[in-house]
Amino acid sequence: MLSIYKEYTDGVKSMKIIKSPKEMTDFALEAKAQNKTIALVPTMGALHEGHLSLIDKARSSADVVVVSIFVNPTQFGPNEDFDKYPRQLEEDAKACQERGADVIFAPDASDIYAPDASTYVCEESISTHLCGKSRPKHFRGVTTVVTILFNIVRPNIAVFGEKDAQQISIIERMVRDLFMDVKILRAPIVRDSNGLALSSRNKYLDTLERQGAARVHQSLLAGKRLVHDEGCTNIDRVKALVINHVTNAKTRVIYVDVVDASTSLPVQTLEKGKCRISMAVWYGQTRLIDNILI
Amino acid sequence: MLSIYKEYTDGVKSMKIIKSPKEMTDFALEAKAQNKTIALVPTMGALHEGHLSLIDKARSSADVVVVSIFVNPTQFGPNEDFDKYPRQLEEDAKACQERGADVIFAPDASDIYAPDASTYVCEESISTHLCGKSRPKHFRGVTTVVTILFNIVRPNIAVFGEKDAQQISIIERMVRDLFMDVKILRAPIVRDSNGLALSSRNKYLDTLERQGAARVHQSLLAGKRLVHDEGCTNIDRVKALVINHVTNAKTRVIYVDVVDASTSLPVQTLEKGKCRISMAVWYGQTRLIDNILI
């Protein structure tokens, strides 16, 4: 039985699990006083190989690797899956330790948000598109909690996965606009053998469904082929093909769009190597997102 | 002639004027590497004795005093006085130097805001009251620029004047909610011999008008007397007295309210020593605010 919130050692390497923001900041300041650099991997837990690849990237980029595990209430809408979102701190801690993390920062929601908390960080351009349309306060929750985590953990570097490409674009914009001293690193999407992008929400799917959900990635590949093999530069045609390819009785499109690969903003002209097809679907009761550089 | 943006020495003490955010951060990091503490006095320039008292407080609280001078466009509404707001950097620099500031940070707006800047810090509770009602995006501009200044200047301490009591409450809330590592100090209102609270906007008034505008403070004193001398605890009566006292052909009330002295939120019961009467008026074409602890 893992002793949560204490030093965690099982012969591989010592790893701390810290719950208190104050203790986390003290740890960070001590590391910085020793001229160590800190890389943060912000997660909501339920770690999969995608998250672990972020830890690898953090591990090779800084002296100290902090993985935050926090199912952030403010980024869920009122009818979303906050309550059923998977929570498995012990399993996550084991995976983090094996991958060489130094600290897990796992605060309670009450450690992060005062009952009368009323301050938010809002990105108001990029966040109005794509997932921002159907999840109106989602990105406000993300930018707010990432700001809080940055202020507590004091990272030099933070690593985010490109499955959430729009999220990275928004965080890069926030860091630039507010002069935050954190370097944002992007890590590529990790997929299962069928091509399904790894996501903690894949836990909602059984084995057969995971095979079926692979059609999301297949539709993106079809869109990319249309551009690269047939030379199509008509954005409407690319979108229509992807929508047609993915839709079936179980898979309903929320959006498919062609956006700038860096900013995630809509583009008027499709330039190979500089654009991304981004999409979200309902696969049964599960919301899935994916994207591909084209 | 003062050589702006260079080392500024005239025999009293050397003071730097820095325009570039990067240079400002480099200066701050160097000071911190020498274990020096930094106090920031954020201003929009047109410095008066009120601002200078903030510099005094900063001077006695930290090793390095930075005064930022930046007429922040995002805190002005479309029909407000951004264009005519007084700008007098040379005079301000002289005053700062005489008062012992180490650095003036005076960026251009284009140094602070990218053309496509889209990230804001928003306080959504306190800022909806008092001045927030008639200046709907004002406090969003304030919290955003203060966050940016904190991230550039890296202060341990920041000093704000209590004339803008609601502003201080909002900044204290923001600092708490977002885990910013800055201690906020409050400095009392400085008044002229007639009682008029010092404000850069008093420059819009001639001598006679400044005498007339003193009725704002007098009305607050009348409200305070009603509470302290007559034992009145009825908030409506206090507000009515102040409104009646201040209103004349030239002075039109925007709001008068009794609020919590610390949070600036409306109160239901008047507790002596814990409340503040806050008010804003149009005095001719000039918007004046003032408040008093009761």
Interface residues (C-beta under 8 A of the other chain):
Chain A: P21 T25 Y113 A114 D116 A117 S118 T119 Y120 V121 C122 E123 E124 S125 I126 T143 T144 T147 I148 N151 I152 R173 M174 R176 D177 L178 F179 M180 D181
Chain B: P21 T25 Y113 A114 D116 A117 S118 T119 Y120 V121 C122 E123 E124 S125 I126 T143 T144 T147 I148 N151 I152 R173 M174 R176 D177 L178 F179 M180 D181
